[in-house]
Amino acid sequence: MTDYFEVHERDGAARLGEVRLADPVTTPALADSFLTDAGSLWTAEREVPEADETALTVLPHRSFPAGTREEVRESFRVDHPDIDAPTAVVVDSEGARDVGADAYVLADASGFVGHGEAFRDAILSAKSALPADAALLLSGVATPANVATLVAAGVDLVDGSLARTKGAEGKYLTADAEHFLEDLTELPCACPACAKPRASFTRADCAEHNVNALAAELRRVRERVRAGRLRDYLEGQARHDGWLTATLRLFDDQWGYLEERTPILRDAELTAASAETLDRVEIQRFADRVTSRYRNRFSDQPLVLVPCSATKPYSDSQSHRQFHDAVTWRGHTVSMTSPIGVVPQELETTYPAQHYDSVVTGDWSEAEIEFVAEVLRRYLERNDYSRVIAHVPADGYREICERVASDPAVDVPFEYTCVDHPTTDESLGELNAALAGEPAYSKREREHNTVRAIADYVLGDAAGDAVFGDDGSDARIRTTGRYPKLQVWADDDGGREGEPGTQLATMVPQYGTLSFTLAGARRWVESDAPTKRVAIDGFVPHGSVLAPGVVDADPEIRVGDEVVIEGPKAFAVGRAEMSGPEMVESTRGVASEVRHVEER
C-alpha cells in the first residue's frame, strides 16, 4: 500500500505526482534532496532474503525532514512480513514485484539505459509487476538530453549522480548534446554556475551546471506533462541521439502499454510535425475506432470525400461551407487528412479530429499516403455506399483514392469531380452535378445520427443504436438543440410542460463526446451497449470517487471516459480520471469525477 506517493495527472505513461514529505516534491523530479546523507529518508542499505532467492534491498531512513507529521513517518513502512523499513525498495527489472512499497529503484538501470530494446523490455517488465501508484526511480542514468524519454516511458524519479560525474570529467551537458568543456569558447547556459567568465569556469562548476541543466529540463518536462504535450516535445528531443529515436519507435510498437495510459481526450493541440506522429496512440486509436466502431447511417447516399481544412472543426472553414452548399445533404461527407486518416462529418469535433495541426508543404510522404489509404480501405470495407465521389485535388489525395479504388477488396465505383482546385466554381459545379437526383436528408436526421455516431465511437460498436435508437417501447428518442450543442431526450411524457421528455445526454462540443444524465446512464446500463462500470464500496460519492473506494472497474476504461458508478448505496455517472486497471490497483488519488449521483 502506497501512502506517500500520489499521481495527479497523466500524459501517456508520463505522470505528475507528489512525494508527500514535509516539503512536498512534484514528480518527475530529482530525488537527490531526499536520497542524500543530510536529512535523508533512504540511505543505509541492507539485504532482505526472500523465499524465491530474489534479493530486495531496502533503503531505510535515518531521520525525517523537520516538520514531517507523525502519520507520514508511520506511513514509511512496508506491509510485508519480512520487511520493517521505509518503503523504498531496490529491485532489478526482471525480479521486480509488488511488496507494498511506495518507491521502487531499478538496480540494473545503468545496464539498460542507452540501449533501446533493453530499456523498453526493462521498463515494461518492471511496470507490469509493480503497483500503478508506486514511484519508479532510476539512479545514475539521467542527463538533460535523455530525461524526457525516461519520463515518457514511465519513470518518476531520477538523481543527478551521472550529471555530476560527467561534469567532474569535464563534460558539459545541455538538453541536446554533450560537449567537452575545453571545446567550448563560451558557455551556452545562463544558470548561476555559468555566470562566471569562461576562463574561470572549473570542472566543479561544470558538475553544478549539469545538475542545474537536468533540473531545468525536468521543469520543462513537467510543464509539458501538465499541458498534455510531452509527446510533441519528445519527437524533437529524440532526434538528438540514436538510442532515443530508437526508444521512441520501440515504445510506439507497445500499443497495449501506451494505449491503456493515454487519455481519450485532451485540451491540448496535437502537433503533427514528424513521421512518428502517425504512430501516436491518439492517431492510431481514432483510425481504429472509425474503422471498427463507426457505422454509416446514410447508406442510400453516395460517399463524398473532401480534403481537410486548417480550420477546426472543418465545417467552420470557408472551403467546407462551399462543399456543403454544393452537396446540400445529398451525400455523406467524409474528410481525408494526414495524420488522422478519414473523418466522418459526425465525428469532426471528436478528439483529436478538431485538436490537431499538421505541417503543410503540399507534398505527401509515402508513409502518409499509405496510412490514409489503409484507413480509407478499411472504412469502405465496413461501410456500404452506392458510389464514391472523390472531390479532392490531384496530389496525395488523388493518389490515395486511386490506390483504394484499384484494390480488389473495395467493390464500389469512384468518380472524380475536382477539375483544378476543390473550391473553384467549375469544381463545385461538377460536385453539384454529380449529386443531381440524390435524395437529401434532413438536418435533424443528421444531428441524431451525430450523437449515435459519437456513442459508437466512445462506447463501442453498435452502441449508438443500442442506447439512442428507438427500442420498441413507448419512449421515442429525439435530438434537440443547435449543432454542436445537441441534447438527446426520451419523449416519454416525463418532463415538465414544454420540455420534450427526459434528457439522456448532452454533446460536449469541446471534445466531441457525450455527457450522460442519470436517466441516460440507466438506459446505457440496461442496453446491449458495452458499459464502462466502476463498482464502489458502500458510500455515496460527492464530487469524486477516490481509488480506495473502488471495488472493481472495467479494464477498458481510459482517462476521460464516461463511466457509470455503482455501489450498494449509490448510482452515479461521471468521467474517469484513471484507467480501469489503475483504479483497481491504486490506493490513492481520484479515480473518477462524479457529475450526478442518486442515493439508493
C-alpha positions as CSV (number, residue, x, y, z in Angstrom):
1,M,0.0,0.0,0.0
2,T,1.5,3.3,-1.0
3,D,1.0,6.1,1.5
4,Y,3.2,8.9,0.4
5,F,3.2,8.9,-3.4
6,E,0.2,10.0,-5.3
7,V,-0.3,10.5,-9.1
8,H,-2.3,13.6,-10.0
9,E,-2.0,13.9,-13.8
10,R,-1.2,11.6,-16.7
11,D,0.2,12.1,-20.2
12,G,0.6,8.6,-21.7
13,A,3.0,6.7,-19.4
14,A,4.4,10.0,-18.1
15,R,2.9,11.2,-14.8
16,L,2.8,14.2,-12.5
17,G,2.8,13.0,-8.9
18,E,3.6,14.2,-5.4
19,V,6.0,12.8,-2.9
20,R,4.3,13.7,0.4
21,L,7.1,14.9,2.6
22,A,7.2,17.9,4.9
23,D,8.1,19.9,1.7
24,P,6.2,18.0,-1.0
25,V,8.1,17.1,-4.1
26,T,6.4,17.2,-7.5
27,T,7.4,14.4,-9.8
28,P,9.0,13.7,-12.2
29,A,11.9,15.1,-10.1
30,L,15.4,14.8,-8.9
31,A,15.4,12.6,-5.8
32,D,18.8,13.9,-4.6
33,S,17.2,16.0,-1.9
34,F,15.9,13.0,0.0
35,L,18.4,10.4,-1.1
36,T,21.5,12.2,0.4
37,D,23.0,11.8,3.8
38,A,21.8,15.1,5.1
39,G,18.3,14.6,6.5
40,S,17.9,11.5,4.4
41,L,14.9,9.3,4.2
42,W,16.7,6.5,2.5
43,T,20.5,6.0,2.9
44,A,21.7,2.8,4.6
45,E,21.1,-0.4,2.7
46,R,20.6,-4.0,3.8
47,E,19.7,-7.2,2.0
48,V,16.4,-8.9,2.8
49,P,16.4,-12.6,1.8
50,E,13.3,-13.9,0.0
51,A,12.0,-17.4,-0.4
52,D,12.4,-17.2,-4.2
53,E,16.0,-16.2,-3.7
54,T,15.4,-12.8,-5.3
55,A,17.0,-10.2,-3.0
56,L,15.4,-6.9,-2.1
57,T,17.4,-4.0,-0.9
58,V,15.5,-1.8,1.5
59,L,16.6,1.8,1.9
60,P,15.7,2.8,5.5
61,H,15.7,6.4,6.8
62,R,18.0,7.8,9.4
63,S,15.9,10.9,10.0
64,F,12.9,12.7,8.6
65,P,12.8,16.3,7.4
66,A,11.9,18.7,10.2
67,G,8.2,19.1,10.5
68,T,7.2,15.8,9.0
69,R,3.9,14.7,10.5
70,E,3.9,11.5,12.7
71,E,1.3,9.8,10.4
72,V,3.6,10.4,7.4
73,R,6.6,9.0,9.3
74,E,4.5,5.9,10.1
75,S,3.4,5.5,6.5
76,F,7.0,4.8,5.5
77,R,6.6,1.1,6.4
78,V,6.3,-1.8,4.0
79,D,3.3,-4.1,4.7
80,H,5.4,-7.2,4.2
81,P,6.2,-10.0,6.7
82,D,9.9,-9.8,6.1
83,I,10.3,-6.0,5.9
84,D,10.0,-3.4,8.6
85,A,11.6,-0.4,7.0
86,P,10.8,2.7,5.0
87,T,9.1,2.0,1.7
88,A,11.8,2.4,-0.9
89,V,12.9,-0.9,-2.3
90,V,15.7,-1.7,-4.7
91,V,14.9,-4.4,-7.2
92,D,16.2,-5.4,-10.7
93,S,13.8,-5.0,-13.6
94,E,13.3,-8.7,-14.1
95,G,12.8,-9.5,-10.4
96,A,10.5,-6.6,-9.6
97,R,7.3,-7.4,-7.7
98,D,4.8,-5.7,-5.5
99,V,5.8,-5.7,-1.8
100,G,3.7,-2.8,-0.8
101,A,6.5,-0.2,-1.2
102,D,6.0,3.4,-2.1
103,A,9.0,3.6,-4.4
104,Y,11.0,1.0,-6.4
105,V,14.6,1.6,-7.5
106,L,15.8,-0.4,-10.5
107,A,19.3,-1.5,-9.6
108,D,20.2,-2.5,-13.2
109,A,19.3,0.8,-14.8
110,S,22.9,1.6,-15.9
111,G,22.9,-1.6,-17.8
112,F,19.9,-0.9,-20.0
113,V,19.6,2.9,-20.3
114,G,21.3,3.7,-23.6
115,H,20.1,0.6,-25.3
116,G,16.7,0.9,-27.0
117,E,15.4,-2.7,-26.8
118,A,16.9,-3.4,-23.4
119,F,15.4,-0.2,-22.0
120,R,12.0,-1.0,-23.4
121,D,12.0,-4.5,-22.1
122,A,13.2,-3.5,-18.6
123,I,10.6,-0.7,-18.2
124,L,7.7,-2.9,-19.5
125,S,8.8,-5.8,-17.2
126,A,9.0,-3.6,-14.1
127,K,5.8,-1.7,-14.8
128,S,3.8,-4.9,-15.3
129,A,5.0,-6.2,-11.9
130,L,4.8,-3.0,-9.8
131,P,1.7,-1.3,-8.4
132,A,0.3,1.5,-10.5
133,D,0.6,4.1,-7.8
134,A,4.2,3.4,-6.8
135,A,7.0,5.7,-7.9
136,L,9.7,4.3,-10.2
137,L,13.3,5.6,-9.6
138,L,16.3,5.2,-11.9
139,S,19.6,6.2,-10.4
140,G,22.9,7.1,-12.1
141,V,21.5,7.4,-15.7
142,A,19.7,10.7,-16.2
143,T,21.0,13.5,-18.3
144,P,19.3,16.7,-19.6
145,A,19.2,15.0,-23.1
146,N,17.5,11.7,-22.1
147,V,15.3,12.6,-19.1
148,A,12.3,13.4,-21.3
149,T,12.5,9.9,-22.7
150,L,12.8,8.4,-19.3
151,V,9.8,10.2,-18.1
152,A,7.7,9.4,-21.2
153,A,8.5,5.7,-20.6
154,G,7.1,5.9,-17.0
155,V,10.0,6.9,-14.8
156,D,9.0,9.2,-11.9
157,L,12.3,9.9,-10.1
158,V,16.0,10.3,-11.2
159,D,19.1,11.6,-9.5
160,G,21.9,13.9,-10.5
161,S,24.8,11.5,-10.0
162,L,25.6,10.9,-13.7
163,A,25.4,14.6,-14.4
164,R,27.8,15.3,-11.6
165,T,30.2,12.6,-12.7
166,K,30.3,13.9,-16.3
167,G,30.9,17.4,-15.0
168,A,33.8,16.2,-13.0
169,E,35.1,14.6,-16.2
170,G,34.9,17.9,-18.0
171,K,31.8,17.1,-20.0
172,Y,29.3,19.9,-20.3
173,L,25.7,18.8,-20.7
174,T,22.8,20.5,-22.5
175,A,19.3,19.4,-23.4
176,D,20.5,18.4,-26.9
177,A,24.2,17.4,-26.6
178,E,27.3,16.6,-24.5
179,H,30.3,18.8,-25.0
180,F,33.9,18.6,-23.9
181,L,34.5,21.6,-21.7
182,E,37.7,22.5,-23.5
183,D,35.9,22.7,-26.8
184,L,33.6,25.5,-25.7
185,T,34.5,29.0,-26.5
186,E,31.6,30.4,-24.5
187,L,29.0,28.8,-22.1
188,P,25.6,28.3,-23.7
189,C,23.8,28.5,-20.4
190,A,22.8,31.3,-18.0
191,C,22.4,29.3,-14.8
192,P,24.3,30.5,-11.7
193,A,27.2,28.1,-12.2
194,C,27.7,29.5,-15.7
195,A,27.6,33.2,-14.7
196,K,31.4,33.5,-14.3
197,P,33.8,34.1,-17.2
198,R,34.6,31.1,-19.3
199,A,38.3,31.2,-18.3
200,S,37.5,30.7,-14.6
201,F,34.9,28.0,-15.2
202,T,36.1,24.8,-13.5
203,R,35.1,21.2,-13.6
204,A,33.4,21.7,-10.2
205,D,31.3,24.4,-11.8
206,C,30.6,22.1,-14.8
207,A,29.2,19.5,-12.4
208,E,27.0,22.1,-10.8
209,H,25.8,23.3,-14.2
210,N,25.0,19.8,-15.3
211,V,22.7,19.3,-12.3
212,N,21.1,22.7,-12.9
213,A,20.5,21.7,-16.6
214,L,19.0,18.4,-15.5
215,A,16.7,20.2,-13.0
216,A,15.7,22.8,-15.7
217,E,14.9,20.0,-18.2
218,L,12.7,18.3,-15.6
219,R,10.8,21.6,-15.0
220,R,10.3,21.8,-18.8
221,V,9.1,18.1,-18.9
222,R,6.7,18.7,-16.0
223,E,5.1,21.7,-17.8
224,R,4.8,19.6,-21.0
225,V,3.0,16.8,-19.0
226,R,0.7,19.4,-17.4
227,A,-0.2,20.7,-20.8
228,G,-0.6,17.2,-22.3
229,R,2.1,17.9,-24.8
230,L,5.1,15.8,-23.8
231,R,4.9,13.7,-27.0
232,D,5.2,16.8,-29.2
233,Y,8.4,17.7,-27.3
234,L,9.7,14.2,-27.3
235,E,9.5,13.8,-31.1
236,G,12.0,16.6,-31.4
237,Q,14.1,15.7,-28.4
238,A,14.6,12.1,-29.6
239,R,16.4,13.3,-32.7
240,H,19.5,14.3,-30.7
241,D,20.6,10.7,-30.0
242,G,20.2,7.5,-32.0
243,W,19.1,5.4,-29.0
244,L,16.4,8.0,-28.1
245,T,15.0,7.8,-31.6
246,A,15.0,4.0,-31.4
247,T,13.4,4.0,-28.0
248,L,10.6,6.3,-29.2
249,R,9.8,4.0,-32.1
250,L,10.1,0.8,-30.0
251,F,7.7,2.1,-27.4
252,D,5.3,3.1,-30.2
253,D,5.1,-0.5,-31.0
254,Q,3.9,-1.3,-27.5
255,W,0.2,-0.5,-28.2
256,G,-1.2,-2.1,-25.0
257,Y,1.2,-0.3,-22.6
258,L,0.7,3.1,-24.1
259,E,-3.0,2.9,-25.1
260,E,-4.1,2.0,-21.5
261,R,-2.3,5.1,-20.2
262,T,-3.3,7.6,-22.8
263,P,-6.4,9.8,-22.2
264,I,-9.2,9.6,-24.8
265,L,-9.4,13.4,-24.9
266,R,-7.2,16.4,-24.1
267,D,-7.4,20.2,-24.1
268,A,-4.0,20.4,-25.9
269,E,-3.5,20.6,-29.6
270,L,-1.8,17.7,-31.2
271,T,1.1,18.8,-33.4
272,A,1.8,16.6,-36.4
273,A,5.4,17.6,-37.2
274,S,7.2,14.3,-37.8
275,A,6.8,10.9,-39.3
276,E,6.5,9.4,-35.9
277,T,3.2,11.3,-35.4
278,L,1.4,8.6,-37.3
279,D,2.3,6.1,-34.6
280,R,0.9,8.2,-31.8
281,V,-1.8,6.4,-29.7
282,E,-4.3,9.2,-30.3
283,I,-3.9,8.8,-34.1
284,Q,-4.0,5.0,-34.2
285,R,-6.9,4.9,-31.7
286,F,-9.0,7.3,-33.8
287,A,-8.3,5.3,-37.0
288,D,-9.1,2.0,-35.3
289,R,-12.4,3.2,-33.8
290,V,-13.5,4.8,-37.1
291,T,-12.9,1.6,-38.9
292,S,-14.2,-0.9,-36.3
293,R,-16.9,1.0,-34.4
294,Y,-18.3,3.8,-36.7
295,R,-21.3,2.8,-38.9
296,N,-22.5,4.9,-41.7
297,R,-26.3,5.5,-41.4
298,F,-26.6,7.2,-44.8
299,S,-26.1,4.0,-46.9
300,D,-28.6,5.1,-49.5
301,Q,-26.4,8.1,-50.4
302,P,-23.0,8.4,-52.1
303,L,-19.8,9.0,-50.1
304,V,-18.4,12.4,-50.8
305,L,-14.6,12.6,-50.0
306,V,-13.2,16.1,-49.4
307,P,-9.9,17.4,-48.3
308,C,-9.4,18.6,-44.7
309,S,-9.0,22.2,-43.7
310,A,-6.7,24.2,-41.4
311,T,-9.8,25.5,-39.6
312,K,-11.2,23.1,-37.0
313,P,-13.9,21.8,-36.9
314,Y,-13.9,21.5,-40.6
315,S,-17.5,22.7,-41.1
316,D,-16.4,26.1,-39.8
317,S,-14.0,26.6,-42.6
318,Q,-14.8,28.6,-45.8
319,S,-13.9,25.7,-48.0
320,H,-16.2,23.2,-46.2
321,R,-19.0,25.7,-46.3
322,Q,-18.6,25.8,-50.0
323,F,-18.6,22.0,-50.2
324,H,-21.8,21.9,-48.1
325,D,-23.5,24.4,-50.4
326,A,-22.7,22.1,-53.3
327,V,-23.6,18.8,-51.5
328,T,-26.7,20.2,-49.7
329,W,-27.2,17.0,-47.7
330,R,-27.4,14.8,-50.8
331,G,-24.3,12.8,-49.9
332,H,-22.3,11.7,-46.8
333,T,-19.3,13.9,-46.4
334,V,-16.1,12.4,-45.1
335,S,-12.8,14.4,-44.8
336,M,-9.4,12.9,-45.7
337,T,-6.4,14.2,-43.7
338,S,-3.0,13.4,-42.6
339,P,-2.3,12.3,-39.9
340,I,-5.8,11.4,-38.8
341,G,-6.9,9.3,-41.8
342,V,-10.6,9.7,-42.6
343,V,-13.1,11.8,-40.5
344,P,-16.9,11.2,-41.0
345,Q,-18.7,14.5,-40.6
346,E,-20.4,13.3,-37.4
347,L,-17.0,12.9,-35.7
348,E,-15.4,16.2,-36.8
349,T,-15.4,17.5,-33.3
350,T,-14.3,14.3,-31.6
351,Y,-10.8,14.3,-30.2
352,P,-8.3,14.5,-32.0
353,A,-10.2,15.5,-35.2
354,Q,-10.6,19.1,-34.1
355,H,-7.5,19.3,-31.9
356,Y,-4.5,18.8,-34.3
357,D,-2.3,20.9,-36.5
358,S,-0.2,19.5,-39.3
359,V,2.8,20.8,-41.2
360,V,1.5,21.8,-44.7
361,T,4.0,21.6,-47.5
362,G,1.8,20.4,-50.4
363,D,3.8,17.1,-50.5
364,W,2.6,13.9,-49.0
365,S,5.2,11.3,-47.8
366,E,4.8,7.7,-48.8
367,A,4.1,6.9,-45.2
368,E,1.2,9.4,-45.0
369,I,-0.2,8.1,-48.3
370,E,0.0,4.5,-47.2
371,F,-1.6,5.2,-43.8
372,V,-4.5,7.2,-45.0
373,A,-5.1,4.8,-47.9
374,E,-5.2,1.9,-45.5
375,V,-7.7,3.7,-43.2
376,L,-9.9,4.6,-46.2
377,R,-9.8,1.0,-47.5
378,R,-10.8,-0.4,-44.1
379,Y,-13.6,2.2,-43.8
380,L,-15.1,1.2,-47.2
381,E,-14.9,-2.5,-46.3
382,R,-17.0,-1.8,-43.2
383,N,-19.5,0.7,-44.7
384,D,-21.8,0.4,-47.7
385,Y,-22.1,3.2,-50.3
386,S,-23.6,3.2,-53.7
387,R,-20.6,5.1,-55.1
388,V,-17.7,7.3,-54.0
389,I,-17.4,10.9,-55.3
390,A,-13.8,12.0,-54.6
391,H,-13.8,15.8,-54.6
392,V,-10.0,16.0,-54.0
393,P,-7.1,17.8,-55.6
394,A,-4.6,15.9,-57.9
395,D,-1.9,15.4,-55.3
396,G,-1.6,12.9,-52.4
397,Y,-5.4,12.9,-52.0
398,R,-5.9,11.7,-55.5
399,E,-3.2,9.1,-55.3
400,I,-4.8,7.7,-52.1
401,C,-8.2,7.4,-53.8
402,E,-6.7,5.7,-56.8
403,R,-4.9,3.2,-54.7
404,V,-8.0,2.3,-52.8
405,A,-10.2,2.3,-55.9
406,S,-7.9,-0.3,-57.6
407,D,-8.0,-2.6,-54.5
408,P,-10.0,-5.8,-55.5
409,A,-11.4,-5.8,-51.9
410,V,-13.1,-2.5,-52.5
411,D,-16.2,-3.0,-54.6
412,V,-17.5,0.5,-55.1
413,P,-17.0,2.8,-58.1
414,F,-15.0,6.1,-57.7
415,E,-15.6,9.2,-59.7
416,Y,-13.7,12.5,-59.5
417,T,-15.2,16.0,-59.6
418,C,-12.2,18.3,-58.9
419,V,-11.1,20.0,-62.1
420,D,-8.2,22.0,-60.7
421,H,-8.8,23.2,-57.1
422,P,-11.7,21.9,-55.0
423,T,-13.2,25.4,-54.3
424,T,-13.2,26.8,-57.9
425,D,-16.6,27.4,-59.4
426,E,-16.0,24.8,-62.0
427,S,-15.1,22.1,-59.5
428,L,-18.0,22.9,-57.2
429,G,-20.3,22.8,-60.2
430,E,-19.0,19.3,-61.1
431,L,-19.6,18.2,-57.5
432,N,-23.2,19.6,-57.5
433,A,-23.9,17.9,-60.8
434,A,-22.6,14.6,-59.7
435,L,-25.2,14.6,-56.9
436,A,-28.1,15.6,-59.0
437,G,-31.2,13.4,-58.3
438,E,-29.9,12.1,-55.0
439,P,-32.4,12.5,-52.1
440,A,-31.4,14.9,-49.3
441,Y,-31.6,14.0,-45.6
442,S,-32.9,16.4,-43.0
443,K,-30.8,18.5,-40.6
444,R,-32.4,16.8,-37.6
445,E,-31.7,13.4,-39.1
446,R,-28.0,14.4,-39.5
447,E,-27.9,15.6,-35.9
448,H,-29.5,12.5,-34.4
449,N,-27.1,10.4,-36.4
450,T,-24.2,12.5,-35.0
451,V,-25.0,11.6,-31.4
452,R,-25.4,8.0,-32.3
453,A,-22.1,8.0,-34.2
454,I,-20.3,9.6,-31.2
455,A,-21.8,6.9,-28.9
456,D,-20.4,4.2,-31.3
457,Y,-17.0,5.9,-31.1
458,V,-16.8,6.4,-27.4
459,L,-18.8,3.4,-26.1
460,G,-18.4,0.6,-28.7
461,D,-19.6,-0.9,-31.9
462,A,-23.4,-0.5,-32.3
463,A,-23.7,1.4,-29.0
464,G,-25.4,4.4,-30.7
465,D,-28.4,2.4,-31.8
466,A,-28.5,0.4,-28.5
467,V,-28.6,3.5,-26.3
468,F,-30.2,6.2,-28.5
469,G,-32.2,4.1,-31.0
470,D,-36.0,3.6,-30.6
471,D,-36.2,0.5,-28.5
472,G,-39.8,-0.5,-29.2
473,S,-41.2,1.0,-26.0
474,D,-43.4,4.0,-25.8
475,A,-40.4,6.2,-25.4
476,R,-39.2,7.9,-28.6
477,I,-35.7,9.2,-28.8
478,R,-35.1,12.6,-30.3
479,T,-32.3,15.1,-30.6
480,T,-32.7,18.9,-29.9
481,G,-30.5,21.9,-29.7
482,R,-28.3,23.7,-32.2
483,Y,-25.2,21.8,-33.5
484,P,-22.8,21.2,-32.0
485,K,-24.6,21.7,-28.6
486,L,-27.0,18.9,-29.0
487,Q,-29.1,17.1,-26.4
488,V,-30.7,13.7,-26.5
489,W,-34.2,13.1,-25.0
490,A,-36.6,10.3,-24.4
491,D,-40.1,11.5,-25.3
492,D,-41.8,9.6,-22.5
493,D,-44.0,12.4,-21.1
494,G,-41.8,12.5,-18.1
495,G,-40.6,16.1,-18.5
496,R,-42.2,19.4,-17.5
497,E,-44.6,21.1,-19.7
498,G,-42.9,22.4,-22.8
499,E,-40.0,20.0,-22.5
500,P,-39.5,17.1,-24.8
501,G,-39.3,14.5,-22.1
502,T,-36.4,13.1,-20.1
503,Q,-32.9,14.3,-21.0
504,L,-30.5,11.4,-21.6
505,A,-27.2,13.1,-22.7
506,T,-25.6,16.2,-23.9
507,M,-23.0,16.5,-26.7
508,V,-19.8,18.2,-25.4
509,P,-18.6,20.3,-28.3
510,Q,-15.1,20.9,-26.9
511,Y,-14.2,17.2,-27.2
512,G,-17.0,15.7,-29.4
513,T,-18.0,13.3,-26.7
514,L,-21.2,12.7,-24.7
515,S,-22.1,13.6,-21.1
516,F,-24.8,11.4,-19.6
517,T,-27.6,12.2,-17.2
518,L,-28.6,9.7,-14.6
519,A,-31.5,8.7,-16.8
520,G,-29.2,8.3,-19.7
521,A,-26.7,6.3,-17.6
522,R,-29.5,3.9,-16.6
523,R,-30.6,3.5,-20.2
524,W,-27.0,2.8,-21.1
525,V,-26.7,0.1,-18.4
526,E,-29.9,-1.5,-19.5
527,S,-29.0,-1.6,-23.2
528,D,-26.8,-4.1,-25.0
529,A,-24.0,-1.5,-25.4
530,P,-20.7,-2.1,-23.8
531,T,-20.9,-0.4,-20.3
532,K,-17.9,1.1,-18.6
533,R,-18.7,0.5,-14.9
534,V,-16.9,1.4,-11.7
535,A,-18.0,-0.7,-8.7
536,I,-17.6,1.1,-5.4
537,D,-18.0,0.3,-1.7
538,G,-21.0,1.2,0.4
539,F,-20.8,5.0,0.3
540,V,-22.4,7.9,-1.6
541,P,-19.8,9.8,-3.6
542,H,-19.9,13.5,-3.9
543,G,-17.7,15.3,-6.3
544,S,-15.3,12.4,-6.9
545,V,-14.6,8.8,-6.2
546,L,-11.2,8.1,-4.6
547,A,-9.3,5.0,-5.6
548,P,-9.5,3.3,-2.2
549,G,-13.3,3.3,-2.6
550,V,-13.2,1.3,-5.9
551,V,-14.0,-2.4,-5.6
552,D,-13.8,-3.2,-9.3
553,A,-13.6,-1.4,-12.7
554,D,-14.0,-2.3,-16.3
555,P,-10.4,-2.8,-17.7
556,E,-11.4,-0.9,-20.9
557,I,-11.9,2.4,-19.0
558,R,-9.5,5.1,-20.1
559,V,-8.8,8.6,-18.6
560,G,-11.6,10.8,-20.0
561,D,-14.1,8.0,-20.5
562,E,-17.7,8.4,-19.4
563,V,-18.4,5.9,-16.6
564,V,-21.3,4.5,-14.6
565,I,-20.5,4.3,-10.9
566,E,-22.5,1.7,-8.9
567,G,-22.4,0.6,-5.3
568,P,-24.7,-0.7,-2.6
569,K,-25.7,2.9,-1.6
570,A,-25.3,4.9,-4.8
571,F,-25.8,5.1,-8.6
572,A,-23.8,7.8,-10.3
573,V,-22.3,8.9,-13.6
574,G,-19.1,10.8,-14.2
575,R,-15.8,10.9,-16.1
576,A,-12.8,8.7,-15.4
577,E,-9.6,10.2,-14.0
578,M,-7.7,6.9,-14.1
579,S,-7.7,3.9,-16.4
580,G,-9.8,0.9,-15.1
581,P,-6.7,-1.2,-14.1
582,E,-5.2,1.8,-12.3
583,M,-8.5,2.4,-10.4
584,V,-8.3,-1.2,-9.1
585,E,-4.6,-1.2,-8.2
586,S,-4.3,2.3,-6.7
587,T,-4.6,3.2,-3.0
588,R,-4.5,6.9,-3.5
589,G,-5.8,9.5,-5.9
590,V,-9.1,10.4,-7.7
591,A,-10.4,7.5,-9.7
592,S,-13.4,9.4,-11.2
593,E,-15.2,12.7,-11.1
594,V,-18.9,12.4,-10.3
595,R,-21.3,14.6,-12.2
596,H,-24.7,13.2,-11.0
597,V,-25.4,10.8,-8.1
598,E,-28.5,9.2,-6.7
599,E,-28.6,7.6,-3.2
600,R,-30.2,4.2,-3.2
